[in-house]
Amino acid sequence: MRFATCFVATALAALPAYAASPKVESATKTFQSVAADPAKVKTYCEMSKVMEAAGDQADAATEQKIQTFIKQLGPDFETAWNVGGELDENSPDATAYNSALDDLSSKCS
């Protein structure tokens, strides 16, 4: 019985560590909202193509195109997009963020 109580207490204490931060939760909801809007999906996919074509060699004109797409997607998207730059790539938050972004990207053909 004591082992079971200790196990449950340990499991409950670990739960908050797996919950995404409020910023990440907000970002994932924004990405889900964009994924549900066909016009925004089209804009996002166009932005993704520009980013993919540029790779690591984006020039000023390409950066401007990307920023234009981000602005078209709205201030909520811009805020959500910028959250990604703040995350430790090995954190649970980054995993949740990237998963939501992957779901959105899967809408592109």
N, C-alpha and C positions, 0 to 999 in steps of 0.2 A: 504494500500500500504506500509506504513511504517513497519507494522508487517511482511509482506512478504519479504521486503528487509532485515530486521533484521534476519529472519529465514534463508534466503539463505546465508547471511554472516556467521552466526553461523555454518551452515552445511558445508560450504567450509572451515572454519577454523578448523573444526574437522577432515577433511579428512586426513591430514598428520598423525594424531594420529593412524589411522588404517592401514597405509602403513607399510609393513614389512621393517625392516632395510636392507641395502645392503647385510650384511652378511647372513641374513636369506633368502633373495631372492636368493642369490647364492647357499645356501645349498639346498633350495627346487628345484632349477634347477638341481643340482647334483643328488638329490634323484630321480627326474623324468628321468634323463639320465640313471641311474642305472636300474630303472624299465623298461626301453625300451631295455635293453640288457639281453637276456636270460641267458647267462653265469654268468653275474654279479648278476642277481636275484638269481640264484642257490647258489652262494657264500654267498650272503646276508642272504638267508634263512638258510643255514647251520650255519652261525654265530648266527642268532636269536635262533636257536634250542639250541646251546651251552649256550647262555646267559640265555635262559628260564630254562634249566636244572640246571644251577648253582644257579639261583635265587640271593639272597643276600649273598650267601656263596661261592663266586668265590675264588678259591685258585690260587696260582701263575701259575700253569700249565694251568688252564682255562683262566686266564687273558692273558697268552701268546698265546693261541689258538685264542682268540678274536682279539688280536693285529695282528696276522698273517692274519686273514680274512680281517681286515681293510686295511692292506698293500696290499693284493691282489686286493681289490676294488679300489685302487689307491689313489694318494695324494689329489685329489679333494674330494673324499669321506671322507678321514681322516679329512680334514679341515672342511667339512660340519658336520661330526659326532661330532667334538669337539665344534662346535658352540652351540650345545644343552646344554653343561655344563655351558655356560655363561648366559643362559637366566633365567629370573624370570618366574617361572612356571605359573604365573597368567597373564602374559603379552600377548598382541596381537601377538608379535613376537613368543612366545612359542606356541601359538595356531596355527599359520601358519606353524611353524617348525614341530610340532607334526602331523599336518594334512598331510603334505608331507611324513613324515616318516610312518604314518598309511597307506597311499596309496601304498607306497613301500611294506610294510609288508603284505598288502592284496594280493600280488602276490604269497606269500608263501602258500602252501597247507598243 
